[in-house]
Structures are given as C-alpha cells and as structure tokens.
C-alpha cells in the first residue's frame, strides 16, 4: 500500500495516473491472468464518479470498465437519467480477479490510493458505489448492500482532506440476474440525480 500511495501521490493528472496504474507491480491480481490494467472511462471533470467492483472478462479484453453486459445496462440507466455525459467510471481494483471472483479487501486496499487520487483529480460532487464489494470497501462498513442501497453516506479520504456524499446501489450485474430489482436501482439513480441537479446553496 505504501508503494501505491507514493505512486498515486506523484500523479498530477489522469493520464499520469493511468500510466502509474499500468506500471504498478504491487497488486497481486496483476500476475493472476489479467491481460491488462483497466482504469477508467468517462469525462475527466465529471460531476459523478461511479465505482464498481472490478473488471470482468470483457473489461479485461477491452481495457475499459463496464463495457460488457452489465456495463451496457449501466449505460442505458445513465442515459435515461441524463447522466451519460457527466460520469467518470472506475472500479475498486484495476485487474480482473481470476474467474471473476470478488476482489479481496487486501486487493482493494492495495488499489485504494489510486482510486482516491482519481477522486482528488476528477473532483466529482458525489460517488455512486455499484454493488456491495464497492460500498463496503469505499465506506469501510460491513453492512449488506440491500440495507445500504439508496442511502447517503459520507465518503472520507484516508487523510481526511476530502469528503463527498456517496450512495451505494445494486450492481448492474445483479440486476441482470434479478430484473425485479431494477426498480430499486432506478430509484437510487433518480434520488442521486435530484441531488446532483439541486442548485448549490450558499
Ligand atoms: N463489473 C464491475 O464491477 N466493474 C466492471 O468494470 C465491469 C463489471
């Protein structure tokens, strides 16, 4: 983690951060079959940052997050909410876990300084945490996603210099398996969009 912190701290823009992640040798996932590092897609000054769990097979092949079936569903939801041009999308880990298993807390902790640096550089107004593995890691809470979803939490950076509202929601891959739950995720996205569009009060 110290190596990741030092590497992340040295990056003053997203291009150098992407390069630092690709060159980083400290995450064990890198040598467990991943084809490449998968960092981000979206706009560099996005109002909303979406943080998923980790790359799957399609992301590993294409080098971008959320480009498979779950990503297509996510994109449809973002478009319907009018958010598709306003998001930056990344994950808690940057290499595909073998067999698409959930990344371990240690793997997430190793990548966390890069995620945090991305937040500091993009400066979003809020975070949307897709799925329990993302919500637990980012918020350091051990509640199930079904109780956390749709609620506002405060994300705080490790050095406590940054604070942002963060909302956990159901993972789009879960929604593909359980379409009846889509309504809940859609409600979460509407609640979030409403806050995003609320004019800042002095
Ligand atoms: N699932 C995730 O959590 N992230 C991706 O990038 C793709 C699928």
Boltz pocket constraint, residues with backbone or C-beta under 6 A from the ligand:
constraints:
  - pocket:
      binder: B
      contacts: [[A, 52], [A, 53], [A, 54], [A, 55], [A, 56], [A, 59], [A, 64], [A, 65], [A, 66], [A, 67], [A, 68], [A, 70], [A, 71], [A, 90], [A, 91], [A, 130], [A, 173]]
      max_distance: 6.0
